[in-house]
Amino acid sequence: MRKFTFFLCFIFQSFFVFGQSLTFFDSYLLPISDTSKVDPSYLRIEFIENGVFHDQLYTLDSVKVSHLIALLDENNAKKSQQLTYYYPDGEVSSKTKMDFEQDIKVEMHYYPNGKLKHSATFNSGKLEAEKYFSQNGEEI
């Protein structure tokens, strides 16, 4: 509980210092407007720093669930982004990279041991390349 309290104090302090947005979510990832009526399960932190948008989702135990990083243009529109999901132990579960200017998307899924499980590349929404791998990293 002390860890959680310290985490929340840090988040609230940095919210005012860096202009971050803080949102609580229930166990179904639905936003909670009144935490006195519904117990939160997740916490989302959003901020923009030097033209880069960050959206981080955590459990209330400070375990990172996902992190979206997006490069923005002068109108704050996304030029590209990378969305990373994590296993509960902190290992990367999947990464999706998107280039909105060239309309290219690359998806990578990982085994819990960190080895690549599957990769796929899409160009203009069409599958261009796809590979599958065994748990020891060999292409299937």
C-alpha positions in Angstrom: 0.0 0.0 0.0 2.9 2.4 0.7 4.2 1.8 -2.8 0.9 2.7 -4.3 0.5 5.8 -2.1 4.0 7.0 -3.1 3.2 6.3 -6.8 0.0 8.3 -6.6 1.7 11.2 -4.8 4.4 11.2 -7.6 1.7 11.1 -10.3 -0.3 13.9 -8.8 2.7 16.1 -8.3 4.1 15.6 -11.8 0.5 16.2 -13.2 0.7 19.8 -12.1 4.3 20.3 -12.9 4.4 18.8 -16.5 0.7 19.3 -17.5 -0.1 15.6 -17.6 -3.6 14.1 -18.0 -4.5 11.5 -15.5 -7.5 9.1 -15.9 -8.6 6.1 -13.8 -10.2 3.0 -15.4 -12.2 0.1 -14.1 -11.3 -3.6 -14.7 -13.0 -3.4 -18.1 -10.9 -0.3 -19.1 -13.9 2.0 -19.0 -13.1 5.5 -17.7 -14.1 6.3 -14.1 -15.3 9.8 -13.4 -16.1 9.2 -9.7 -13.6 6.9 -7.9 -15.7 7.0 -4.7 -18.4 5.0 -6.5 -16.2 2.6 -8.5 -12.9 1.1 -7.5 -10.2 1.8 -10.2 -8.0 -0.9 -11.6 -5.9 1.1 -14.0 -4.3 4.5 -14.3 -3.6 6.3 -17.6 -1.0 9.1 -17.9 -0.9 11.2 -21.0 1.5 14.0 -21.8 3.2 15.8 -24.7 6.9 16.6 -24.5 8.9 18.1 -27.4 6.4 17.1 -30.0 6.1 13.5 -28.7 2.8 12.3 -27.3 3.0 9.6 -24.5 0.1 7.5 -23.3 1.0 5.1 -20.5 -1.3 2.6 -18.9 -0.5 1.1 -15.4 -2.2 -1.2 -13.0 -2.7 0.4 -9.5 0.2 -1.8 -8.4 2.5 0.3 -10.7 2.8 -2.5 -13.3 3.1 -1.0 -16.8 0.4 -2.4 -19.2 1.0 -0.4 -22.3 2.9 2.6 -23.7 2.0 4.5 -26.8 4.6 7.0 -28.2 3.5 9.1 -31.2 5.5 11.7 -33.1 3.4 14.8 -33.8 3.5 17.3 -36.6 3.1 21.1 -36.2 -0.8 20.6 -35.9 -0.4 17.9 -33.3 -1.5 15.2 -35.8 0.2 11.9 -35.5 3.0 11.3 -38.1 4.0 7.9 -36.6 3.5 5.9 -33.5 4.6 2.8 -31.6 2.3 0.9 -29.2 3.9 -1.5 -26.8 2.1 -4.0 -24.6 3.8 -5.7 -21.7 3.4 -9.0 -19.8 2.8 -8.6 -16.0 6.5 -9.3 -15.4 7.6 -6.3 -17.6 8.6 -8.3 -20.7 7.3 -6.9 -24.0 4.2 -8.8 -25.2 3.7 -7.0 -28.5 4.8 -3.9 -30.5 2.9 -2.2 -33.3 4.7 0.5 -35.3 2.7 2.7 -37.7 3.9 5.3 -40.2 0.8 7.3 -41.1 2.6 9.3 -43.9 3.6 6.1 -45.8 0.6 4.0 -44.6 2.9 1.2 -43.3 2.2 -0.9 -40.2 4.5 -3.5 -38.6 3.2 -5.8 -35.8 5.5 -8.0 -33.7 4.3 -10.4 -31.0 6.6 -12.0 -28.4 6.7 -15.1 -26.3 7.0 -14.5 -22.5 10.7 -15.4 -22.8 11.3 -12.4 -25.0 11.7 -14.2 -28.3 9.8 -13.1 -31.3 6.7 -15.2 -32.0 5.1 -13.5 -35.0 5.8 -10.5 -37.2 3.6 -9.0 -39.9 4.0 -6.0 -42.2 1.1 -4.2 -43.8 1.3 -1.7 -46.7 -1.9 0.4 -47.2 -3.8 -2.1 -45.1 -2.7 -5.1 -47.2 -0.6 -7.9 -45.7 2.9 -7.7 -47.3 5.0 -10.1 -45.3 4.4 -12.4 -42.3 6.7 -14.8 -40.3 6.2 -17.1 -37.4 8.8 -18.3 -35.0 9.2 -21.1 -32.4 9.9 -20.3 -28.7 13.6 -20.7 -29.3 13.6 -18.2 -32.2 13.6 -20.5 -35.2 11.4 -19.5 -38.1 8.5 -21.9 -38.7 
